[in-house]
C-alpha cells in the first residue's frame, strides 16, 4: 500500500527558523568563511571607520596633537525577502514512498515530508543568496546589491581591467590582482583573492603542466592529477577562495573581515511554514512559505581590488 502523505498542521517555529538559517548560511561564500556574518540587525547597522595621519612624532615634554583623524560611515541594511511556493503532493509521492521505505542511497535524506520540502527550498534559497552576495542587483526582484555592484560604484576601490581567462593567461591575470593589492594588506591572514569557478579551473590546469613555464609534468610531477580539491589554492602567498556566486572571469581581493553579510533577527523577522491546502480547498497542493532578510556591504573600499573582464 502506498504511503499516505498528509500534512495537517503548519510547520513553523524554532526548527523552521533553522531551515532559514541553513538556507542563508549554506551559501558557499558564507559557509567557508569568506565573509563576515553580522546577524541580529533589526533595521540598519552603522559602522564607523576612522583613519589617521602623522600618528608618531618626535618626543617632547608637552602634549601636542600628532595626527588628524578622519571618520567615515558605512551602513548595512538587510532587505526583506520571501518564498511563496506551491507544490502538488502527487508529483512527489513516488520520491516520498522511496524515502519513507528506506530505498534511498543517501543517508541524509530527511525523515519527514515537511523536512523534504523545506530542505529542497532551503537549497534553492542558498544558491540564490550566494549569487546575490556577489552579483545581486537591487533593481531586480529577489535581489540586493551585491559586492561587485557596490565595488563598481565606489571610486575608492582599486579597479583592474581583465579579460577572458584561460589556462594560458591565468597566472598573468592573477599577477595583476596581486600587484594591485595595497602593500599594507599583503601578508594579512584575512587577505584572500576571491575567484570564479572558471578562474580556479584554469589555474589548476595551468599548474598541472599546461603552461610552458610550469613544465609538462606540472606540480609534484602529477600533471592535472595534482589537485584533489582537498587542499587550498594560493597564488604569490595569497589564498584563493573559490566563490561559487562570482561570474566567470571575475576576481576580488579583500580581507574577509572587510566584507560583511547582514541578516535580521531569525525569531522576529523569519518564518518558515509548510501548509497543506487539502483541508482548505480539497486540493493536493502544499504551500511552502519563507521570510528572511539579507544584504551585503564592505568597510573600506581602498582595501579592495576588483578584477572585471573587459
BAPAZA-182006 format. One line per field, with one value per residue: residue in one letter; y, x, z negated of N, C-alpha, C, O in turn. Coordinates in steps of 0.001 Angstrom, whole numbers, plus 500000, padded with zeros to 6 digits. Layout:
<sites>
kolti: c(A/...)
nyy: c(Y/...)
nxx: c(X/...)
nzz: c(Z/...)
cayy: c(Y/...)
caxx: c(X/...)
cazz: c(Z/...)
cyy: c(Y/...)
cxx: c(X/...)
czz: c(Z/...)
oyy: c(Y/...)
oxx: c(X/...)
ozz: c(Z/...)
</sites>
This chain:
<sites>
kolti: c(X/X/X/X/X/X/X/X/X/X/X/X/X/X/X/X/X/X/X/X/X/X/X/X/X/X/X/X/X/X/X/X/X/X/X/X/X/X/X/X/X/X/X/X/X/X/X/X/X/X/X/X/X/X/X/X/X/X/X/X/X/X/X/X/X/X/X/X/X/X/X/X/X/X/X/X/X/X/X/X/X/X/X/X/X/X/X/X/X/X/X/X/X/X/X/X/X/X/X/X/X/X/X/X/X/X/X/X/X/X/X/X/X/X/X/X/X/X/X/X/X/X/X/X/X/X/X/X/X/X/X/X/X/X/X/X/X/X/X/X/X/X/X/X/X/X/X/X/X/X/X/X/X/X/X/X/X/X/X/X/X/X/X/X/X/X/X/X/X/X/X/X/X/X/X/X/X/X/X/X/X/X/X/X/X/X/X/X/X/X/X/X/X/X/X/X/X/X/X/X/X/X/X/X/X/X/X/X/X/X/X/X/X/X/X/X/X/X/X/X/X/X/X/X/X/X/X/X/X/X/X/X/X/X/X/X/X/X/X/X/X/X/X/X/X/X/X/X/X/X/X/X/X/X/X/X/X/X/X/X/X/X/X/X/X/X/X/X/X/X/X/X/X/X/X/X/X/X/X/X/X/X/X/X/X/X/X/X/X/X/X/X/X/X/X/X/X/X/X/X/X/X/X/X/X/X/X/X/X/X)
nyy: c(498808/502183/504868/507186/510588/513229/516378/517943/520156/523421/523936/525332/527760/527157/525027/525389/527924/527253/526098/528297/529645/527778/527952/530557/530620/528545/529291/529253/531209/532257/529965/528870/530718/533076/535603/538089/537460/539304/539084/539579/542156/544489/546645/548634/548852/550876/551386/552758/553999/554974/556949/557853/560301/561043/559912/559299/561219/563228/562974/565040/567399/568375/568033/567446/567555/564862/563906/563870/562984/561191/560447/558098/556768/553716/551761/548919/547467/545149/543673/542663/539469/536936/533601/532060/529218/526762/523380/520247/517436/515005/514948/514393/511989/509394/509717/510274/507914/506161/507309/507071/504319/503626/503264/504981/505849/507677/508780/511019/511922/513682/512775/513361/514513/517237/518165/517375/519022/521594/521397/521175/523700/525347/524767/525860/528542/529058/528840/530986/533085/533003/533837/536388/537636/538297/539190/540375/542624/545415/546440/544302/541878/540020/540331/541909/544633/543370/542549/543078/544992/547076/547622/548350/550804/552400/554726/554497/551875/549669/549248/546723/546034/543302/540204/537486/534541/531959/528796/529486/532203/532701/532872/535234/537012/536670/537652/540381/541121/540608/542400/544778/544888/546736/547566/547454/545509/543121/539919/539826/537777/537516/538161/537457/536171/536250/534136/533236/530145/529332/530606/529363/526717/527087/527853/525581/523808/525057/524774/522107/521588/522706/525031/526638/527581/526187/523507/520261/518171/519288/520395/518784/516785/515469/516071/516932/515664/516515/518084/517562/518782/518927/520401/523715/526402/528754/531876/533513/533696/534439/533423/531626/531858/530083/531363/530518/532118/534108/535534/534208/534882/536929/538479/539220/540839/540927/541481/539091/540006/542496/542345/542072/540253/540788/540032/539612/539377/536134/534974/537049/538137/536113/533371/530090/527889/524996/524381/522444/522321/520775/520447/522890/523641/521296/520411/518832/520287/521743/524351/526242/528512/531133/533626/536095/538167/539939/541197/542754/544335/546362/547440/549212/550692/551212/549119/547019/545101/544963/542849/542972/541589/542771)
nxx: c(500858/500553/502280/500479/500397/500060/499567/498727/499047/500615/504127/506331/508222/510837/512400/511819/512861/515494/515875/515784/518030/519947/519552/520406/523036/524308/525278/528061/530145/529662/529506/532076/533623/534329/533349/532324/529826/527089/524763/521421/520529/518244/517132/518972/522496/525117/528438/531382/534300/537676/540557/544032/546684/550192/550807/552849/555240/558190/559547/558620/558354/555812/552232/551077/549031/549280/548197/545761/542446/540271/536952/534638/531516/529753/526945/524890/522004/519737/517525/514114/512921/510957/509621/507223/505834/504141/503392/502499/501432/501168/503090/505372/505026/506039/508794/508677/507602/509742/511620/510428/510322/512916/514508/516306/519640/521013/522115/521361/518845/515887/513606/510928/508112/507711/510269/511570/510453/511074/513837/514452/513618/515242/517784/517592/517247/519709/521441/520559/521079/523867/524557/523459/525079/527391/526744/524267/521531/519899/517740/516489/513934/513860/516528/519460/521828/524890/528336/529999/528545/528421/531163/531898/530669/532126/534593/536849/537651/540126/540548/540919/541355/540307/540284/539103/539642/542028/543810/546253/546672/546049/547852/549269/547120/546173/548437/548211/546186/547350/549496/548134/547188/547099/550098/550079/548255/549156/550135/548507/546570/543859/543514/542368/542065/539261/537827/536201/534622/535586/538033/539436/539514/541037/543460/544185/544533/546617/548690/548900/550516/549980/551016/553749/555817/555523/556054/555811/555085/553872/552704/554348/555009/552728/550939/547655/546480/547359/545818/543352/541168/541035/542991/544061/544169/546655/548228/551149/551558/549085/545916/543585/540131/537444/534637/531450/529393/530439/530621/531877/535307/535669/537271/538119/540065/540397/540136/538644/537284/536602/534488/531023/528139/524823/522044/518743/516906/516293/514159/512258/511890/511791/510152/509041/507001/505037/502221/499383/496973/494767/492705/491561/490844/490432/492343/495425/497578/500541/501801/504745/506232/508412/510311/512835/515724/518350/521537/524517/527679/530653/533644/536051/536759/539145/540723/540133/540386/539138/538695/537668/536266/536972)
nzz: c(500000/500842/499264/497362/497829/495810/494462/491640/490099/489850/490336/488406/486484/484069/485239/487932/488362/488248/490724/492378/491486/492309/495048/495641/494596/495836/498239/500354/500063/497521/495879/495972/494714/496057/495776/493415/491106/490025/487803/486375/487015/486714/488182/489380/489464/488486/489338/488270/489665/489136/489873/489597/489759/489736/487159/485314/483609/482897/479613/476797/474025/473837/474416/477590/480409/482624/484903/487548/487424/489427/490045/491354/492545/493020/493855/493219/494341/494068/496463/496878/497820/499475/499859/501700/502438/504302/504347/505801/504078/505317/507283/505890/504708/505457/505009/502289/501225/501659/499990/497428/497181/497057/499337/500411/501419/500036/496914/495614/496088/495280/492617/492637/494554/494484/493809/496113/498107/497094/496972/499674/500636/499070/500077/502636/501980/500773/502965/504539/502782/502586/505154/505097/503182/504559/507246/507125/507861/506814/508164/509315/508790/505779/505157/503770/503772/504760/503844/506035/507509/505617/505273/507856/508139/506464/506124/504578/504588/505861/509205/511664/514972/516813/518670/520777/519121/519356/519202/520195/519703/517056/514899/515369/515211/512588/511388/511964/510215/507678/507805/507619/505059/502083/500322/497553/496961/497945/496990/494795/492678/493157/495772/499027/502374/504118/506407/509496/510557/513077/513255/511184/512175/514476/513344/511855/513970/515304/513426/513607/515690/518146/519064/520508/518871/516526/516934/518405/516699/514517/511207/508550/510287/511193/513154/514276/512187/509787/508113/505771/504796/502081/500869/500186/502554/503573/504442/505148/502402/501432/500367/502370/502896/503860/505032/505474/506368/507956/511182/514312/514973/513154/510357/506956/504593/501162/497602/495493/493223/493985/495612/495479/494470/493830/491740/490301/487178/486481/485056/484894/487460/489302/490890/491460/493154/493821/495526/495774/498213/498494/496583/496766/499420/500724/502488/503671/503082/501678/499778/499450/497343/496762/495002/494862/494107/495751/496841/498221/497523/497403/495658/496038/498953/500339/499705/501283/504214/507406/510026/513257/516157/519444)
cayy: c(500000/503406/505714/508339/511818/514195/517343/518509/521411/524160/523565/526616/527879/527072/524151/526001/529011/526611/525901/529583/529862/526919/528469/531743/530400/527485/529877/528887/532292/532373/528699/528613/531790/534107/536899/538229/537468/540217/538763/540368/543548/544705/547534/549133/548959/551846/551071/553933/553781/556180/556856/558883/560594/561604/559466/559297/562438/563254/563168/566353/567480/568864/567285/568105/566671/564288/563310/564288/561817/561301/559404/557850/555830/552831/551070/547716/547447/543954/543784/541522/538628/535857/532498/531523/528133/525786/522106/519210/516244/513880/514974/513938/510776/508300/510002/510191/506498/505573/507828/506522/502884/503412/502849/505964/505532/508772/508630/512294/512325/513980/511721/513787/515195/518658/518382/517192/520234/522728/521206/521497/525150/525952/524621/526840/529865/529176/529089/532354/534016/533025/534680/537761/538178/538829/539886/540842/543996/545789/546722/543034/541260/538939/540571/543125/544970/542505/543172/543586/546232/548096/547975/549021/552184/553060/555183/554132/550508/549556/548531/546082/545603/541955/539597/536112/533820/530594/528222/530126/533569/532870/533272/536661/537790/536659/538556/541757/541343/540687/543644/545912/544847/547698/546910/547236/544341/541898/539159/539750/536433/537571/538528/536387/536519/535519/533870/532451/528750/529134/531039/528296/525578/527448/527865/524179/523227/525642/524147/520709/521441/523202/526321/526311/527905/525248/522213/519321/517266/520012/520392/517473/515816/514690/516549/517501/514916/517032/518766/516700/519604/518922/521334/525065/527041/530065/532483/534517/533821/534867/532333/531757/531416/529869/531859/529977/533151/535030/535231/533853/535876/537963/538237/540307/540660/541669/540764/538548/540819/543758/542041/541759/539792/541144/539434/540098/538504/534969/534755/538128/538503/534953/532363/529035/527076/524099/524385/521512/523008/519799/520696/524215/523731/519964/520132/518102/521247/522098/525642/526490/529958/531534/535041/536332/539427/539751/542199/542754/545629/546249/548545/550166/550445/551272/547851/546020/545098/544334/542467/542880/541317/543865)
caxx: c(500000/501349/502265/499605/501082/499082/500106/497531/499353/501741/505426/506977/508820/512285/513006/511681/513837/516769/515977/516121/519431/520722/519432/521234/524420/524888/525921/529486/530985/529461/529767/533511/534316/534849/532742/531954/528370/526589/523352/520677/520331/516793/516795/520167/523662/526091/529805/532234/535723/538478/541946/544892/547933/551212/550467/554035/556042/559334/559172/558817/557751/554441/551252/550784/548331/550207/547508/544416/541570/539196/535953/533660/530472/529077/525875/524334/520563/519154/516233/513240/512590/510032/509414/505861/505916/503051/503753/501473/501932/501166/504348/506468/504636/506969/510026/508421/507471/511075/512279/509815/510590/514339/515157/517285/521047/521611/521768/520989/517515/515036/512687/509542/507815/507943/511707/511916/510092/511841/515218/514521/513524/516421/518909/517404/517488/521152/522041/520208/521761/525274/524652/523178/526215/528391/526252/522901/521199/518718/516630/515855/513139/514531/517959/520011/523084/525980/529634/530530/527830/528856/532554/531955/530207/532951/535852/537964/538064/541178/539995/541826/540650/540735/539977/538632/540759/542294/544985/547451/546890/545544/548921/549494/545964/546244/549528/547706/545425/548298/550264/547274/546852/547877/551208/549785/547386/549841/550606/547472/545985/542476/543502/542058/541622/538038/537845/535093/534985/536383/539402/540057/539786/542152/544682/544515/545040/547940/549649/549018/551507/549502/551647/555139/556722/555330/556640/554774/554663/553052/553027/554698/555120/551490/550036/546395/546003/547984/544832/542205/540111/541094/543992/543769/544957/547201/548999/552079/551390/547734/544959/542498/538832/536536/533303/530544/528487/531113/530510/533123/536349/535698/538051/538154/540988/539928/540170/537321/536605/536195/533278/530001/526795/523916/520712/517994/516587/515597/512894/511302/511668/511813/509110/509008/505806/504517/500774/498626/495755/493696/491570/491014/490208/490284/493395/496590/498672/501236/502469/505920/506344/509602/510663/514151/516339/519735/522221/525965/528355/532060/534068/536998/536842/540526/541371/539520/540780/538101/539111/536472/536598/536642)
cazz: c(500000/500925/498077/497465/497472/495330/493514/491025/489407/490402/489770/488187/485168/483889/486234/489245/488434/488540/492170/492965/491160/493201/496404/495776/494236/496660/499407/500337/499566/496081/495201/495913/494007/496936/495484/492008/490918/488992/487558/485387/487426/486757/489293/490034/488594/488972/488958/488452/489898/488974/490300/489016/490464/488854/485808/484459/483697/482000/478220/476172/472687/473927/475210/478867/481344/483602/486038/487926/487501/490417/489820/492407/492144/493958/493156/493826/494085/494694/497109/496601/498964/499149/500794/501733/503401/504226/504946/505751/503384/506251/508024/505041/503996/505713/504275/500848/500889/501594/498790/496216/497126/496906/500571/500846/501182/499280/495508/495029/496554/494130/492200/492775/495805/494253/493934/497520/498835/496605/497383/501106/500794/498455/501004/503700/501404/500580/504279/504920/501894/502984/506344/504677/502438/505486/508442/506964/508259/506038/509074/509687/507733/505069/505063/503175/504434/504350/503625/507300/507819/504660/505540/509157/507978/505456/506712/503703/504889/506882/510357/512603/516175/517130/519958/520644/518513/519787/518551/520741/519194/515695/513981/515604/514750/511128/511040/511996/508983/506565/507946/507273/503630/501293/499639/496133/496822/498362/495839/493770/492629/493644/497187/499973/503721/504436/507843/510036/510794/514293/512945/510390/513051/515352/512536/511581/515218/515566/512521/513997/516753/519432/519345/520821/517769/515427/517278/518836/515632/513571/509783/507979/511397/511221/514191/513783/511025/508567/507264/505467/504213/500624/500366/500602/503597/503246/505532/504613/500956/501074/500507/503334/502390/504987/504686/506494/506866/508871/512604/514976/515247/512120/509155/505992/503483/499989/496334/495180/492215/494602/496370/494474/494813/492737/491703/489162/486068/487016/484366/485119/488854/490185/490698/492469/492936/494842/495350/496601/498620/498693/495696/497055/500734/501296/503470/503191/503099/500444/499920/498625/497129/496013/494970/494280/494504/496151/497655/498041/497506/497025/494817/496609/500382/500825/499378/502150/505627/508226/511378/514086/517557/520362)
cyy: c(501241/504216/506906/509578/512855/515087/518085/519820/522127/523754/524854/526613/527679/526217/524768/527140/528459/526371/527204/529895/529038/527455/529663/531423/529296/528019/529668/529961/532439/531118/528446/529778/532884/535502/536912/538340/538389/539927/539781/541853/543756/545557/547941/549182/549888/551461/552265/553500/555077/555914/558018/559145/561191/561189/559560/560563/562316/563561/564568/566332/567831/567897/568088/567110/566188/563742/564002/563037/562101/560134/559316/556825/554968/552131/549859/547595/546241/544234/542522/540792/537529/534809/532034/530477/527172/524543/521141/517959/515058/513790/514391/512558/509616/508493/509798/508743/505851/506021/507145/505028/502570/502983/503801/505523/506596/508688/509935/512799/512568/512885/512109/514527/516703/519001/518306/518476/521426/522619/521548/523016/525835/525878/525639/528254/530094/529502/530522/533363/534120/533926/536147/538404/538862/539675/540312/542291/544370/546039/545460/542452/540112/539125/541847/543417/544107/543261/543742/544908/547359/548570/548727/550493/553006/553431/554835/552733/550520/548679/547967/545591/544262/541500/538224/535239/532387/530073/528918/531499/533748/533324/534762/537493/537804/537592/540010/542087/541504/541993/544863/545949/545866/546990/546626/546029/543039/541202/539068/538387/536392/537846/537308/536986/535638/535364/533075/531030/528579/529594/529953/527100/525860/527409/526446/523523/523762/524980/522655/520495/521983/524642/526047/526533/526943/523931/521194/518448/517963/519907/518974/516380/514926/515125/517134/516745/515470/517593/517872/517470/519712/519876/522705/525556/528368/530574/533587/534758/534276/533704/532654/531164/531292/530239/531441/531030/534138/534585/534901/535075/537053/537508/539449/539944/541540/540833/540295/539411/542213/543591/541531/541238/540049/540451/539814/539099/537333/534800/535779/538313/537322/533994/531350/528131/526159/523956/523412/522154/522064/520104/522034/524279/522372/519580/519288/519000/521484/523410/525735/527997/530232/533042/535191/537699/539190/540963/542056/544187/545362/547506/549588/549832/550408/550002/546694/546200/544333/544109/542198/542599/542458/543522)
cxx: c(500894/501207/501349/500353/500044/499732/498921/497790/500475/503012/506203/507637/510315/512955/512944/512675/515223/516966/516337/517587/520319/520698/520353/522710/525078/525441/527426/530373/530868/529925/531259/534313/534888/534361/532304/530438/528010/525102/522711/520612/518837/516383/518055/521296/524665/527466/530674/533684/536473/539918/542721/546063/548925/551045/551641/554851/557242/558879/559470/558177/556273/553552/550956/550118/549309/549502/546188/543571/540436/538236/535016/532659/530035/527993/525412/522886/519946/517777/515417/512884/511635/510024/507980/505824/504759/503442/502581/502073/502046/502493/505498/506203/505604/508277/509822/508244/508839/511799/511736/510086/512082/515062/516285/518702/521721/521162/521369/519642/516621/514017/511227/509349/508020/509420/512151/511635/510931/513309/515430/514535/514767/517627/518810/517678/518987/521854/521782/520963/523241/525463/524418/524360/527193/527787/524785/522740/519881/517505/515886/515093/513920/516025/518260/521332/524211/527294/530221/529862/528287/530271/532701/531597/531093/534301/537060/538499/539111/540658/541103/540999/541198/540336/539358/539806/540815/543496/546267/547725/546545/546633/549233/548353/545881/547350/549098/546951/546371/549086/549454/546891/547707/548917/550908/548881/548111/550441/549606/546779/544571/542396/543261/541831/540426/537965/536605/535571/535856/537824/540127/540417/540979/543475/545142/545112/546429/549001/549802/549948/551095/549938/553134/556074/556598/556052/555552/554254/553818/553527/553263/554799/553884/550541/548768/545835/546541/546947/543632/541062/540191/542109/543744/544688/545491/547985/549854/551866/550023/546771/543939/541228/537901/535125/532335/529623/529124/530926/531880/534009/536355/536589/537947/539139/540526/540172/538751/536572/536258/534938/532223/528718/525900/522581/520049/517837/515766/514227/511836/510929/511577/510685/509198/507828/505563/503024/500119/497273/494560/492478/490901/490282/490086/491346/494501/497827/499237/501964/503643/506138/507587/509765/512029/514659/517808/520245/523717/526480/529833/532469/534888/537224/538261/541306/540754/540041/539718/538631/537859/536860/536158/535429)
czz: c(500000/499648/498317/496990/497077/494288/492917/490308/490127/489670/489618/486826/485183/484953/487620/489420/488723/490012/492858/492708/492085/494622/496621/495610/495044/497972/499277/499713/498056/495366/495016/495343/494873/496615/494027/491882/489766/488786/486622/485726/487613/487948/490050/489005/489246/488445/489283/488625/489637/489388/489707/489949/489463/487405/484849/484704/482766/480580/477728/474792/472738/474698/476463/479784/482402/484827/486314/488108/488486/490208/491018/491902/493320/493176/493945/493387/494790/495283/496857/497891/498520/500247/500641/502840/503206/505010/504849/505111/504336/507007/507223/504447/504223/504963/502782/500405/500729/500327/497537/496069/497074/498155/500997/500507/500330/497824/494845/495530/495335/493853/492402/494088/495668/494408/495392/498314/498408/496997/498840/501311/500221/499373/502137/503205/501228/501893/504729/504069/502228/504201/505986/503979/503383/506600/508332/507410/507603/506918/509481/508507/507100/504909/504276/503888/503874/504248/504911/507670/506898/504970/506857/509042/507041/506061/505851/504002/506006/508015/511237/513780/516633/518512/519714/520209/519010/519014/519007/520134/517734/514732/514145/515039/513220/510637/511039/510714/507805/506621/507518/505794/502883/500432/498176/495900/497119/497139/494714/493838/493188/495147/498066/501359/504025/505949/508248/510303/512030/514099/512161/511273/513967/514592/512215/512830/515549/514694/512799/515177/518090/519702/519499/519639/516598/515695/517522/517715/514582/512130/509269/509040/511518/512327/513588/512588/509714/507594/507044/504828/502706/500041/500964/501707/503088/504446/504937/503123/500497/501325/501594/502726/503582/504541/505784/507090/507817/510314/513182/515193/514279/510972/508239/504890/502326/498746/496007/494174/492723/495453/495396/495123/493615/492857/490390/488043/486587/486368/484711/486584/489802/489860/491818/492160/494122/494579/496317/496923/498738/497844/495975/498389/501427/502299/502835/503153/501704/500697/498940/498560/496291/496074/494314/494727/494809/496920/497421/498043/497239/496277/495541/498083/500908/500513/500158/503567/506404/509631/512199/515521/518450/521190)
oyy: c(501324/504243/507560/509607/513303/514607/518780/520524/521525/523287/525409/525614/527985/526623/524680/527305/529121/526429/527213/530352/529536/527417/529771/531892/529117/527256/529883/529647/532713/531190/527867/529820/533559/536483/535872/539223/538273/540464/540711/542704/543251/545245/547628/549506/549716/551236/552734/552731/556161/554797/559045/558328/561777/562028/559874/560934/561404/564322/565209/565352/567601/567080/569271/565973/566966/563170/564628/562135/563113/558975/560328/556101/555430/551933/549798/547620/546305/544939/541443/541410/537232/535080/531651/530809/526808/524627/521218/517475/514208/512698/513943/512010/508921/507559/509229/508377/505092/505238/506694/504513/501404/502388/503456/504914/506435/508544/509962/513985/511732/512156/511238/515089/517367/519989/519078/518945/522175/523620/522134/523545/526785/526823/526213/529067/531186/530341/531191/534381/535207/534691/537036/539594/539899/540773/540579/543083/543711/545872/545545/542522/539329/538177/542734/542534/544106/544458/544785/545845/548478/549768/549633/551332/554194/552554/554871/552431/551280/547503/548640/544823/544103/542308/537846/535212/531692/530814/528933/531920/534842/534101/535466/538553/538832/538239/540794/543194/542434/542622/545871/546939/545861/545927/545661/545569/541981/541818/538314/537904/535341/537770/536259/538151/534423/536349/532337/530749/527759/529039/529654/526532/524990/526980/526138/522771/523027/524662/522014/519364/521752/525367/525305/525764/526891/523317/521259/518019/517298/519395/518073/515193/513761/514592/517753/517147/514955/517581/517466/516871/520517/520137/522836/525163/529029/529813/534497/535887/534480/533076/533791/530096/532285/529514/531957/530855/534937/533402/535266/536153/538074/536321/540568/538859/542738/539624/541023/539539/543021/544570/540654/541717/539584/540300/540285/538099/537528/534516/535447/538612/537506/533827/531704/527661/526505/523464/523533/522492/522507/520030/522295/524896/522303/518514/519060/518527/521434/523563/525359/528670/529628/533672/534508/538315/538333/541668/541324/545114/544245/548502/550738/548802/549649/549823/545537/547323/543177/545057/541302/543303/543046/544324)
oxx: c(501864/500142/501434/500879/499249/500368/498195/496847/501202/502971/506685/507622/510988/513970/513900/513261/516036/518090/517109/518299/521325/521710/521003/523543/526293/526022/527997/531259/531859/530646/531666/535537/535836/534900/531955/529831/528556/524266/523360/520638/518245/515415/518194/521081/525023/527638/530706/534217/535950/540423/542142/546390/548523/551132/551446/555121/557303/557933/560427/557527/555554/554012/550623/550566/550056/550148/545588/543941/539741/538650/534650/532927/529959/528116/525532/522586/519662/516965/515973/512588/511524/510367/507570/505786/504431/503782/501773/503113/502921/502962/506491/507061/505956/508805/510671/508690/509074/512492/512504/510082/512477/516136/517112/518949/522878/519973/521071/519338/516597/513617/510360/510287/508447/509780/512999/512474/511438/513950/516447/515355/515284/518412/519817/518267/519486/522754/522681/521434/523815/526425/525092/524618/527762/528274/524140/523680/518864/516368/514751/515547/514563/516729/517417/521890/524461/527360/530875/530537/528515/530553/533527/532148/530837/535065/538189/539656/539000/540361/542095/540054/542405/540085/539116/540844/539801/544127/547258/548879/546726/546347/549438/548582/545556/547214/549561/547060/546218/549315/550024/546328/548928/548641/551426/548750/547735/551162/549817/546443/544123/541314/543874/541456/540560/538034/536035/536769/536775/538739/541289/541500/541818/544494/546331/546082/547301/550090/550722/550150/551782/549303/553715/557013/557493/556597/554485/553102/553113/554613/552465/554687/553989/549436/548801/544813/546217/547168/542967/540090/539477/542093/543279/545853/544853/548355/549335/551981/549808/546816/543487/541261/537601/534499/532397/529122/528418/531057/532910/533533/536985/536658/537714/539057/540296/540388/537782/535351/535689/534388/532503/528283/526183/522047/520715/518552/514657/513244/510655/509778/511313/510310/509402/507676/505845/502616/500276/496514/493455/491346/489803/489222/489682/491256/494512/498962/498526/502657/503539/506217/507781/509406/512343/514084/518442/519473/524142/525811/530209/531746/534464/537814/538556/542422/540840/540127/539432/538974/537080/537709/535097/535000)
ozz: c(499247/499031/499357/495878/497903/493349/493630/489947/490917/488531/490606/486108/486168/485518/488391/490490/489368/490510/493817/493602/492590/495321/497660/496386/494954/498745/498207/498918/497381/494371/494008/495474/494472/497128/493468/492487/488669/489513/486144/484837/488567/488642/491232/487837/490411/487247/490421/487826/489894/489267/489354/490809/488458/486509/483675/485847/481942/480375/478163/474426/471765/475496/476392/479926/482993/485705/485440/488860/488387/490196/491616/490943/494458/491967/495168/492194/495986/494684/496648/498913/497330/501398/499546/504025/502077/506190/503924/505558/504174/507330/507797/503755/503270/504359/502096/499318/499789/499678/496687/494951/497049/498063/501841/499466/499941/497539/493651/495403/494432/494761/492341/494653/496613/495048/495838/499084/499243/497315/499211/502060/500809/499442/502551/503918/501498/501931/505239/504577/502161/504265/506505/504164/503041/506868/509346/507348/507818/506476/509951/507365/507798/504561/504145/504540/502669/504528/504879/508097/507356/504936/506971/509754/506844/506466/506341/503709/506968/507807/511519/513606/516819/519407/518568/520870/519080/518261/518277/520057/517199/513820/513156/514457/512625/509599/510210/510188/507014/505588/507100/505327/503034/499875/497615/494766/496614/496355/493764/494920/493648/495729/497872/501496/504171/506684/507444/510277/512027/514708/512433/511136/514201/515135/512291/512740/516012/515172/512290/515619/519085/520469/518707/519430/515753/514777/516910/517757/513824/511860/509528/508731/511903/512427/512525/512031/508644/506383/507997/504367/502109/498839/502096/501778/502268/505340/504291/502644/499303/502383/501727/502115/504244/503767/506900/508201/508432/510629/512616/515547/514557/510651/508697/504316/502491/498830/496223/494261/491989/495956/494580/496170/492511/493956/489468/487975/487083/487054/484815/486905/490990/488700/492979/491032/495269/493527/497532/496015/499050/498323/495483/498488/502588/502909/501625/503188/500701/501703/497773/499588/495236/497069/493340/495625/494193/497570/496528/498499/496885/496261/495650/498409/501831/500999/499747/504063/506091/510339/511877/516068/518241/522020)
</sites>
